[in-house]
Amino acid sequence: MAGKQKLAHFAEMKTFPNVFEPDTEEIFRKDYHTKGNWHKEVFKNDHPIVLELGCGKGEYSVGMARKFPMKNFIGCDIKGARMWRGAKTSQEEGIKNVAFFRTRIEFIEGGFAENEVDEIWITFPDPQPKDRQEKKRLTGPLFIERYRKFLKKGGTIHLKTDSEFFFRFTLDEIKERGYELLEHTFDLYGDAVHNYDQDTKDILSIKTHYEKIFSDKGFKINYLKFKVH
């Protein structure tokens, strides 16, 4: 039954105008048709673009799109069965400033042009804790260089994670490579949240499915924001 439901979700996603699903041939070592065209062809405005990497069910992208109608949001993930939920919700609610891009993050620069993205959110990524997995960490140098290709100069990268290991790894990367650390806390929903401006509080009040699970179990949520220059 679950398999049939998943197939039905995949089929339905193909009918959604705000879902883009390049196959490997279309994006590997090539440029997908969205590259350089998100403002003109997808959102039909010139509002800032915020990209969420590893969006899962899309709660964050959809939630931010509701709160900030003057920004555009794109959720990226490879797992379409999860992404369907956010795409479905945005269609049901008629939210026009959110889209979904289904691809591996290793291929992400094939979908975006230079200076096309204003902000990046990385929400609860796999921490890839083993040494041999270091190259797969989404705040490691290989991925940061991918982001540089489309992130505007002065654009910000946000990270939320329940993994203190991954959080400390990212802090070390920021220090070692000379990035600009803007904010960080090891306990986002402790006293730290009161220190932020209202827009940031509104954003941070949105919780993903997994974040709710982690919070309910008593895990502290780590948050940071930085610029790569």
C-alpha positions, 0 to 999 in steps of 0.5 A, spaced: 500 500 500 505 504 501 509 503 495 502 505 491 501 511 495 508 513 493 508 512 486 501 516 486 505 522 490 510 522 484 505 522 479 501 528 482 508 532 483 509 532 476 502 536 475 505 541 480 507 547 476 512 549 482 516 542 482 522 541 478 525 534 477 531 534 473 534 527 471 541 526 472 542 527 464 539 534 465 543 537 470 550 533 471 555 537 467 550 541 464 545 547 466 538 546 467 533 550 464 531 554 471 539 556 471 538 564 471 531 564 470 528 563 477 526 570 477 523 571 470 520 564 469 518 561 475 516 566 480 515 572 475 518 577 480 525 580 482 524 578 490 530 575 494 531 568 493 532 563 499 534 556 498 533 551 503 537 545 502 535 538 504 528 541 505 525 534 507 517 535 507 518 542 505 515 545 512 520 550 513 520 553 505 512 553 506 512 556 513 517 561 511 513 563 504 507 564 508 510 569 513 515 573 508 511 574 501 516 579 499 521 573 498 521 567 494 523 560 497 526 554 494 526 547 497 531 542 495 531 535 496 532 528 492 527 525 496 521 526 492 516 522 497 517 527 502 517 533 498 510 531 495 507 534 502 510 541 502 509 541 494 501 539 495 500 544 501 503 550 497 498 548 491 492 547 496 493 554 499 495 557 493 502 559 495 506 562 489 512 564 492 515 557 494 518 552 489 521 545 489 527 543 486 528 535 486 536 533 485 542 531 489 545 537 492 552 535 489 549 537 482 545 544 485 550 549 481 546 546 475 540 549 477 542 556 479 546 562 476 551 566 479 548 571 484 541 568 483 540 566 491 540 571 497 540 566 502 541 559 504 538 554 509 541 548 511 536 544 516 538 538 520 542 535 515 545 528 515 552 529 520 556 524 516 560 523 522 565 518 520 571 521 517 571 517 510 564 521 510 567 528 511 567 530 504 559 529 504 558 534 509 554 540 507 558 545 510 564 542 508 569 546 503 567 542 497 559 544 498 561 551 500 565 552 493 558 549 490 554 555 493 559 560 492 557 559 484 550 562 485 550 565 492 550 573 492 556 576 495 554 578 502 549 572 502 548 568 508 548 561 510 544 559 516 544 552 519 540 548 524 542 542 527 541 537 533 548 534 532 553 538 536 558 534 532 556 537 526 555 544 529 562 544 532 565 541 525 561 547 522 564 552 527 571 550 526 570 550 518 568 557 519 574 559 523 579 555 519 577 558 512 576 565 514 568 566 514 564 571 517 560 568 523 554 572 524 550 569 530 551 562 533 548 558 539 548 551 542 541 552 545 536 556 540 530 555 544 533 557 550 535 564 552 538 565 545 532 566 541 530 572 545 536 576 543 534 576 535 530 581 531 522 579 530 524 577 523 529 572 525 524 570 531 519 569 526 523 564 522 526 560 527 519 559 530 518 554 524 520 547 526 521 541 521 518 535 522 524 532 525 526 538 529 519 537 533 521 530 534 528 532 536 525 538 541 520 533 544 525 528 546 529 534 549 535 535 544 538 542 544 537 545 537 544 548 535 543 554 530 548 559 526 549 564 521 555 566 517 557 569 510 563 566 506 565 572 502 
